[in-house]
Amino acid sequence: MIVCPYCATQNPDSNTTCSMCGGSLEGAQYPTALKTGTVLQSGKYKIEKVLGQGGFGVTYKAQNTTMAIPVVVKEFQPSGSVRVGMSVRPPNTYAPQEFTEARARFADEARVVAKLTLTNPNPHIVRVYDVFTENDTEYYTMEFLEGKPLQSLVEKGGVLTEQQVLQIAREIVNALDLVHSANLLHRDIKPDNIMMVQRGAVLIDFGSARAIAGGAKQSIIVTPGYAPLEQYASEARRGPFTDLYALAGTLQFALTAKEPVAATDRASGVKQSTARELNPNVSKAFSDVLEKAMKMKVDDRPQTAEDFLALLEKSQGNKKAPAAQTTRVSPPPPQPPQQQVTPPVNQAPKAAPGAQIWGTPKPTNNPNPPPQVVGGTPMAKPQQQGGDYLWLLYLVCGALIVLGEMRFLPLVASLVGFYGAVLLTAYLLLQWLIGTWFGRVVLILAVALLAALIFNVIPSPFSAP
């Protein structure tokens, strides 16, 4: 939903003008993002729309004009940044040197992923094409994937089977093995960051990726339920086991359609139910491996992606982990929207239909949903019913006019009701005019003409000759 900046009415994402007051909604949802039609790299990339905004940047769908293909553009823009003209200015929480260093890390880590995907292509890692500096910030471009996030697939089609989830694990472990070998952690593995496309499961959004640095200080960025406890501390020990915790939570969600309990809540004593407790169709052996990978203590988890996959394969009776293949999970058939009900304990949730090859899936609107930045101040939600108050006031004015006609305080009631309605109408008309370029020009000309008359720059047509 897009909230109108003039009357605070909520509008569908497809609206370009407010359904209540007619004001323009351009830029209302992402006020610091680049506008549609903006070009980067001397016209090489043309922005088409915003896909999402997170703690470290804005993600756009764009067109590579030289190759005539769609791409995804990621812009470094930490939460709280402002845009002056085209340039990005850091939030007050960043010192100038800190912002410069963060920019450099963003670009360097994008180059590492680009090198991984260009020199040693992996079908299960999103390809990074380009890294460049512009508008006093950093950008990188990636392939645009036609598919569905795992999150959406499960929410709309139901849980996946154990074998389908095992195949997803094989493909993402294959990707993580390459990422970790480059001394990188993804740091934000979750169902929304795994895209299901024709070639299988693809790991996306490396905007939070950081070098594996043991206990060195790092920024704190978490997605509750998928981030292990060490990610909530700036100087805790991290390693491949950090990403494996998040991957295990993601696989459990695919099996149960239920988000894992946040690590901070678990540390306070809240119990994390196992996959088998939430879905009896999951084997105990498979459920036990996921539970082990989500242990609170890092030493109790599998230490490498290869170790984790070996345990999953062993749970199926496989002596050796097969090479990652590309069998696909079929998308669910279109269904009318309905309220999702969390399945009770010991009752199997609905299974997703089939295991055929993917059809031609539709692109999602937001493949990179924002993780939470610990310590940040959440943005207050605007009022959802702002436009309704205006109609309520109209009703009050109408009631006053009726009371005046009924000889109940006739003068006061009629005047207040009539002029109140006139003022409300003028207010709505002004809001509509401000929201259009034509209206803005008319208002500016009207104000200029009024000022010229007041200061006798031009003679008044009503003055005596």
C-alpha positions as CSV (number, residue, x, y, z in Angstrom):
1,M,0.0,0.0,0.0
2,I,1.1,3.6,-0.8
3,V,0.2,6.3,1.7
4,C,-0.7,9.6,0.2
5,P,1.6,12.4,1.5
6,Y,-1.2,14.9,1.3
7,C,-4.2,13.3,3.0
8,A,-2.7,10.1,4.5
9,T,-5.1,7.8,2.6
10,Q,-3.8,4.3,1.8
11,N,-3.8,3.4,-1.9
12,P,-3.0,0.2,-3.9
13,D,0.6,-0.1,-5.1
14,S,-0.7,0.2,-8.7
15,N,-2.1,3.8,-8.1
16,T,-0.2,6.8,-9.5
17,T,-2.6,9.3,-7.9
18,C,-4.5,9.3,-4.6
19,S,-8.0,7.8,-4.9
20,M,-9.2,10.2,-2.2
21,C,-7.7,13.7,-3.0
22,G,-6.1,13.1,-6.4
23,G,-2.6,14.0,-5.3
24,S,0.4,12.6,-7.1
25,L,1.8,9.4,-5.5
26,E,5.1,9.5,-7.4
27,G,8.0,8.8,-5.0
28,A,5.6,8.6,-2.0
29,Q,6.5,5.0,-1.1
30,Y,10.3,5.4,-1.5
31,P,11.0,9.1,-1.1
32,T,14.8,8.8,-1.3
33,A,14.9,6.5,-4.2
34,L,15.8,7.5,-7.8
35,K,12.9,8.4,-10.0
36,T,11.6,6.3,-12.8
37,G,13.5,7.1,-16.0
38,T,16.7,8.1,-14.2
39,V,19.8,7.0,-16.2
40,L,23.1,5.8,-14.7
41,Q,26.6,5.3,-16.3
42,S,25.9,7.8,-19.1
43,G,22.7,6.1,-20.1
44,K,23.8,2.5,-19.9
45,Y,21.2,1.7,-17.2
46,K,17.7,3.2,-17.1
47,I,15.7,2.9,-13.9
48,E,12.2,1.4,-14.4
49,K,10.9,1.0,-10.8
50,V,11.9,0.4,-7.2
51,L,11.8,-3.3,-6.1
52,G,12.5,-2.6,-2.4
53,Q,14.5,-0.8,0.2
54,G,16.4,-2.3,3.1
55,G,18.8,-1.3,5.9
56,F,21.8,-0.7,3.5
57,G,20.3,0.3,0.2
58,V,17.6,0.5,-2.5
59,T,17.0,-2.2,-5.1
60,Y,15.7,-1.2,-8.6
61,K,14.6,-3.0,-11.7
62,A,16.4,-1.3,-14.6
63,Q,17.1,-1.8,-18.3
64,N,20.6,-2.3,-19.7
65,T,20.1,-0.2,-22.7
66,T,23.2,-1.4,-24.5
67,M,22.2,-5.0,-24.3
68,A,18.4,-4.6,-24.1
69,I,18.0,-6.8,-21.1
70,P,16.5,-6.2,-17.7
71,V,18.8,-6.0,-14.7
72,V,18.6,-5.3,-11.0
73,V,20.5,-2.3,-9.7
74,K,21.5,-2.1,-6.0
75,E,22.3,1.4,-4.6
76,F,24.3,1.9,-1.4
77,Q,22.0,4.0,0.8
78,P,22.0,3.2,4.5
79,S,18.8,3.6,6.4
80,G,18.3,7.3,7.3
81,S,20.2,8.7,4.3
82,V,18.8,11.7,2.3
83,R,19.1,12.6,-1.3
84,V,20.2,16.1,-2.3
85,G,19.6,16.4,-6.0
86,M,21.0,13.1,-7.3
87,S,23.6,12.7,-4.5
88,V,23.2,10.4,-1.5
89,R,24.0,12.0,1.8
90,P,24.7,9.8,4.9
91,P,22.5,9.8,8.0
92,N,23.5,11.6,11.1
93,T,24.5,8.3,12.7
94,Y,27.4,8.0,10.2
95,A,30.6,9.9,10.6
96,P,32.0,11.0,7.2
97,Q,34.9,8.6,7.4
98,E,32.6,5.8,8.5
99,F,30.4,6.4,5.5
100,T,33.3,6.4,3.2
101,E,34.6,3.1,4.6
102,A,31.1,1.5,4.4
103,R,30.9,2.6,0.8
104,A,34.2,1.0,0.0
105,R,33.3,-2.3,1.7
106,F,30.0,-2.4,-0.2
107,A,31.8,-2.0,-3.5
108,D,34.7,-4.4,-2.6
109,E,32.3,-7.1,-1.6
110,A,30.2,-6.7,-4.7
111,R,33.4,-7.1,-6.8
112,V,34.2,-10.3,-4.9
113,V,30.7,-11.7,-5.8
114,A,31.1,-10.4,-9.4
115,K,34.4,-12.3,-9.7
116,L,32.8,-15.4,-8.3
117,T,29.9,-15.4,-10.7
118,L,31.8,-14.3,-13.8
119,T,35.0,-16.3,-13.5
120,N,33.5,-19.4,-11.9
121,P,29.7,-19.2,-12.8
122,N,27.4,-21.0,-10.3
123,P,23.8,-21.5,-11.3
124,H,22.7,-21.0,-7.7
125,I,24.2,-17.6,-7.1
126,V,22.8,-14.5,-8.6
127,R,25.2,-13.1,-11.2
128,V,26.7,-9.7,-10.5
129,Y,27.6,-7.9,-13.8
130,D,28.9,-4.4,-12.9
131,V,30.2,-2.3,-10.0
132,F,30.5,1.5,-10.3
133,T,30.5,4.8,-8.4
134,E,28.0,7.6,-9.1
135,N,25.9,10.2,-7.2
136,D,28.4,10.1,-4.3
137,T,27.6,6.5,-3.6
138,E,28.2,3.0,-4.9
139,Y,26.1,0.7,-7.2
140,Y,26.2,-2.8,-8.5
141,T,24.1,-4.5,-11.1
142,M,22.8,-8.1,-11.1
143,E,20.8,-10.4,-13.3
144,F,17.0,-10.0,-13.1
145,L,15.5,-13.4,-12.2
146,E,12.1,-14.5,-13.4
147,G,10.6,-16.5,-10.6
148,K,9.2,-16.6,-7.1
149,P,10.9,-16.2,-3.7
150,L,10.7,-19.3,-1.6
151,Q,8.7,-17.3,1.0
152,S,5.9,-16.5,-1.5
153,L,5.9,-20.1,-2.9
154,V,5.3,-21.6,0.6
155,E,2.8,-18.9,1.8
156,K,0.6,-19.3,-1.3
157,G,1.1,-23.0,-2.1
158,G,1.7,-24.7,1.2
159,V,4.6,-26.6,2.6
160,L,7.1,-28.5,0.4
161,T,8.0,-32.2,0.7
162,E,11.1,-33.4,2.4
163,Q,12.7,-34.4,-0.9
164,Q,11.9,-31.0,-2.5
165,V,13.5,-29.3,0.5
166,L,16.5,-31.6,0.3
167,Q,17.0,-30.6,-3.3
168,I,16.9,-26.9,-2.4
169,A,19.4,-27.5,0.4
170,R,21.8,-29.2,-2.1
171,E,21.6,-26.3,-4.5
172,I,22.1,-23.5,-1.8
173,V,24.9,-25.5,-0.1
174,N,26.5,-25.7,-3.5
175,A,26.3,-21.9,-3.6
176,L,27.4,-21.3,0.0
177,D,30.5,-23.6,-0.5
178,L,31.7,-21.2,-3.2
179,V,30.8,-18.1,-1.2
180,H,32.6,-19.3,2.0
181,S,35.6,-20.4,0.0
182,A,36.0,-16.7,-1.1
183,N,36.1,-15.8,2.7
184,L,32.6,-14.3,2.6
185,L,29.5,-14.7,4.7
186,H,26.1,-13.9,3.2
187,R,24.6,-12.9,6.6
188,D,21.0,-12.7,5.4
189,I,19.8,-16.1,4.2
190,K,16.0,-16.4,4.5
191,P,13.1,-17.6,2.4
192,D,12.8,-14.2,0.7
193,N,16.4,-14.3,-0.5
194,I,16.1,-17.7,-2.2
195,M,14.5,-17.4,-5.7
196,M,12.9,-20.4,-7.3
197,V,13.5,-20.1,-11.0
198,Q,13.9,-22.4,-14.1
199,R,17.4,-23.5,-13.1
200,G,16.5,-24.2,-9.5
201,A,17.1,-22.4,-6.2
202,V,19.2,-19.2,-6.5
203,L,20.7,-17.3,-3.6
204,I,20.2,-13.5,-4.0
205,D,20.9,-10.2,-2.3
206,F,24.5,-10.0,-1.2
207,G,24.0,-6.4,0.1
208,S,24.7,-7.6,3.7
209,A,27.7,-9.9,2.8
210,R,30.9,-9.4,4.8
211,A,34.3,-11.0,5.0
212,I,34.7,-13.8,7.5
213,A,36.7,-12.1,10.2
214,G,36.3,-14.3,13.3
215,G,35.5,-12.0,16.2
216,A,36.4,-8.7,14.4
217,K,33.8,-5.9,14.8
218,Q,31.1,-5.9,12.2
219,S,27.8,-4.0,11.6
220,I,24.8,-5.6,13.3
221,I,22.1,-6.6,10.8
222,V,19.6,-9.3,11.5
223,T,16.4,-10.9,10.2
224,P,14.7,-12.3,13.4
225,G,14.1,-16.0,13.2
226,Y,16.9,-16.6,10.8
227,A,19.9,-14.7,12.3
228,P,21.8,-16.7,15.0
229,L,22.6,-15.1,18.3
230,E,26.2,-14.2,17.3
231,Q,24.8,-11.8,14.6
232,Y,23.2,-9.7,17.3
233,A,26.7,-8.8,18.7
234,S,29.2,-6.6,16.8
235,E,32.3,-8.6,17.9
236,A,31.1,-12.2,18.3
237,R,32.7,-15.2,16.5
238,R,31.2,-15.8,13.1
239,G,31.9,-18.3,10.4
240,P,30.1,-20.6,7.9
241,F,28.1,-22.0,10.8
242,T,26.4,-18.5,11.0
243,D,25.0,-18.9,7.5
244,L,24.1,-22.6,8.1
245,Y,21.9,-21.6,11.1
246,A,19.9,-19.2,8.7
247,L,19.8,-21.9,6.0
248,A,18.4,-24.5,8.4
249,G,15.7,-22.0,9.6
250,T,14.8,-21.4,6.0
251,L,14.5,-25.1,5.2
252,Q,12.4,-25.6,8.3
253,F,10.1,-22.8,7.1
254,A,9.7,-24.5,3.8
255,L,8.7,-27.7,5.6
256,T,6.3,-26.1,8.1
257,A,5.2,-22.7,6.8
258,K,6.1,-21.3,10.2
259,E,8.8,-18.7,10.9
260,P,11.5,-19.9,13.4
261,V,11.6,-18.3,16.9
262,A,14.1,-15.3,17.1
263,A,17.4,-16.3,18.6
264,T,17.1,-13.6,21.3
265,D,13.7,-15.1,22.4
266,R,15.3,-18.5,22.5
267,A,18.1,-17.2,24.7
268,S,15.3,-16.0,27.0
269,G,13.8,-19.5,27.3
270,V,11.2,-19.5,24.4
271,K,11.1,-23.0,22.9
272,Q,11.8,-23.6,19.2
273,S,9.6,-26.4,17.9
274,T,11.3,-28.9,15.7
275,A,10.2,-29.5,12.0
276,R,8.7,-32.8,12.9
277,E,6.6,-31.3,15.8
278,L,5.2,-28.9,13.3
279,N,4.8,-31.3,10.4
280,P,4.7,-35.1,11.3
281,N,5.4,-35.9,7.6
282,V,9.0,-34.8,8.2
283,S,11.3,-37.7,9.2
284,K,12.8,-37.5,12.6
285,A,16.3,-37.9,11.1
286,F,15.9,-34.9,8.8
287,S,14.3,-32.8,11.5
288,D,17.2,-33.7,13.9
289,V,19.8,-32.4,11.4
290,L,17.9,-29.0,11.1
291,E,17.7,-28.8,14.8
292,K,21.4,-29.4,15.2
293,A,22.2,-26.7,12.6
294,M,20.1,-24.3,14.7
295,K,21.9,-24.9,18.0
296,M,22.5,-21.8,20.0
297,K,26.2,-22.6,20.6
298,V,28.3,-22.3,17.4
299,D,30.4,-25.4,18.2
300,D,27.3,-27.6,18.4
301,R,26.4,-26.8,14.7
302,P,27.9,-28.3,11.5
303,Q,31.0,-26.1,10.8
304,T,30.9,-26.1,7.0
305,A,28.3,-26.3,4.3
306,E,29.7,-29.6,3.2
307,D,29.3,-31.0,6.7
308,F,25.7,-29.8,6.8
309,L,24.8,-31.4,3.5
310,A,26.5,-34.7,4.5
311,L,24.3,-34.9,7.6
312,L,21.2,-34.2,5.5
313,E,22.1,-36.9,3.0
314,K,22.9,-39.3,5.8
315,S,19.4,-38.7,7.2
316,Q,18.0,-40.1,3.9
317,G,20.3,-43.1,3.9
318,N,22.6,-41.7,1.3
319,K,26.2,-42.7,1.8
320,K,27.6,-39.9,-0.3
321,A,26.1,-36.5,-1.1
322,P,25.3,-36.3,-4.8
323,A,26.4,-33.3,-6.9
324,A,23.9,-30.5,-6.9
325,Q,21.2,-31.0,-9.6
326,T,18.5,-28.8,-10.9
327,T,15.2,-30.6,-10.3
328,R,12.6,-28.0,-9.7
329,V,9.7,-27.5,-7.3
330,S,6.6,-26.7,-9.2
331,P,4.7,-23.5,-8.5
332,P,1.2,-23.9,-7.1
333,P,-1.8,-23.2,-9.4
334,P,-3.5,-19.8,-9.0
335,Q,-5.8,-19.7,-6.0
336,P,-8.1,-17.1,-4.6
337,P,-6.6,-15.2,-1.7
338,Q,-7.5,-16.7,1.7
339,Q,-6.4,-16.2,5.3
340,Q,-3.5,-18.4,6.2
341,V,-4.0,-20.6,9.2
342,T,-1.0,-21.9,11.2
343,P,-1.3,-25.7,11.4
344,P,-1.6,-27.0,14.9
345,V,1.2,-29.1,16.5
346,N,1.2,-32.8,15.3
347,Q,-1.0,-32.1,12.3
348,A,0.6,-32.0,8.9
349,P,0.2,-28.7,7.0
350,K,-1.0,-28.7,3.4
351,A,1.6,-29.9,1.0
352,A,2.5,-28.1,-2.2
353,P,1.2,-29.9,-5.3
354,G,3.5,-31.8,-7.6
355,A,7.2,-31.9,-8.3
356,Q,7.2,-31.1,-12.0
357,I,9.5,-28.8,-13.9
358,W,8.6,-25.1,-13.3
359,G,6.3,-23.4,-15.7
360,T,6.9,-19.8,-16.7
361,P,6.7,-18.0,-13.4
362,K,5.8,-14.3,-12.9
363,P,8.4,-11.9,-11.5
364,T,7.9,-10.9,-7.9
365,N,7.6,-7.2,-7.0
366,N,10.1,-7.2,-4.1
367,P,12.8,-9.9,-4.2
368,N,14.8,-8.2,-1.6
369,P,12.8,-7.4,1.5
370,P,14.5,-5.3,4.1
371,P,16.2,-7.0,7.1
372,Q,16.0,-5.2,10.5
373,V,19.0,-3.1,11.6
374,V,19.4,-3.5,15.4
375,G,19.5,-0.3,17.3
376,G,17.8,1.6,14.5
377,T,14.7,3.7,15.0
378,P,11.7,2.2,13.2
379,M,9.8,4.6,11.0
380,A,6.4,5.5,12.4
381,K,3.5,4.3,10.3
382,P,1.3,7.1,8.9
383,Q,-2.3,7.3,9.7
384,Q,-4.3,4.9,7.6
385,Q,-7.7,6.6,7.7
386,G,-6.7,10.2,7.3
387,G,-9.0,10.8,4.3
388,D,-12.1,9.6,6.2
389,Y,-11.9,12.5,8.7
390,L,-12.6,14.9,5.9
391,W,-15.9,13.1,4.9
392,L,-16.8,13.0,8.6
393,L,-16.4,16.8,8.8
394,Y,-18.6,17.1,5.6
395,L,-21.3,15.2,7.4
396,V,-21.0,17.5,10.4
397,C,-21.3,20.6,8.2
398,G,-24.4,19.1,6.5
399,A,-26.0,18.3,9.9
400,L,-25.4,21.9,11.0
401,I,-27.1,23.3,7.8
402,V,-30.1,21.0,8.5
403,L,-30.3,22.2,12.1
404,G,-30.2,25.8,10.8
405,E,-33.1,25.1,8.5
406,M,-35.0,23.6,11.4
407,R,-34.7,26.9,13.3
408,F,-32.2,25.5,15.8
409,L,-29.7,28.4,16.2
410,P,-30.4,29.2,12.6
411,L,-27.8,31.9,12.0
412,V,-24.9,30.2,13.7
413,A,-25.6,26.6,12.5
414,S,-26.2,27.7,8.9
415,L,-23.2,29.9,8.7
416,V,-20.8,27.4,10.3
417,G,-22.1,24.5,8.3
418,F,-22.1,26.4,5.0
419,Y,-18.6,28.0,5.3
420,G,-17.2,24.9,6.8
421,A,-18.2,22.9,3.7
422,V,-16.8,25.6,1.5
423,L,-13.5,25.6,3.3
424,L,-13.3,21.8,3.2
425,T,-14.0,21.8,-0.5
426,A,-11.3,24.5,-1.0
427,Y,-8.9,22.4,1.0
428,L,-9.5,19.2,-1.1
429,L,-9.2,21.3,-4.3
430,L,-5.9,22.8,-3.1
431,Q,-4.6,19.3,-2.3
432,W,-5.5,18.1,-5.7
433,L,-3.9,21.1,-7.4
434,I,-0.7,20.7,-5.4
435,G,-0.5,17.0,-6.5
436,T,-0.4,17.9,-10.3
437,W,2.1,19.9,-12.3
438,F,-0.7,21.9,-14.0
439,G,-2.2,22.8,-10.6
440,R,1.2,23.9,-9.3
441,V,1.7,26.2,-12.2
442,V,-1.8,27.7,-11.8
443,L,-1.2,28.2,-8.1
444,I,2.2,29.9,-8.7
445,L,0.7,32.2,-11.3
446,A,-2.2,33.1,-9.1
447,V,0.0,33.9,-6.1
448,A,2.3,36.0,-8.4
449,L,-0.7,37.9,-9.8
450,L,-2.1,38.6,-6.3
451,A,1.4,39.8,-5.1
452,A,1.6,42.1,-8.2
453,L,-1.8,43.6,-7.4
454,I,-1.0,44.1,-3.7
455,F,2.3,45.9,-4.3
456,N,0.9,47.9,-7.3
457,V,3.3,46.3,-9.8
458,I,0.3,46.3,-12.1
459,P,-2.9,48.4,-11.8
460,S,-5.9,46.8,-10.3
461,P,-8.9,46.4,-12.7
462,F,-11.2,47.4,-9.9
463,S,-9.4,50.7,-9.1
464,A,-11.1,54.0,-10.1
465,P,-9.6,55.5,-13.3
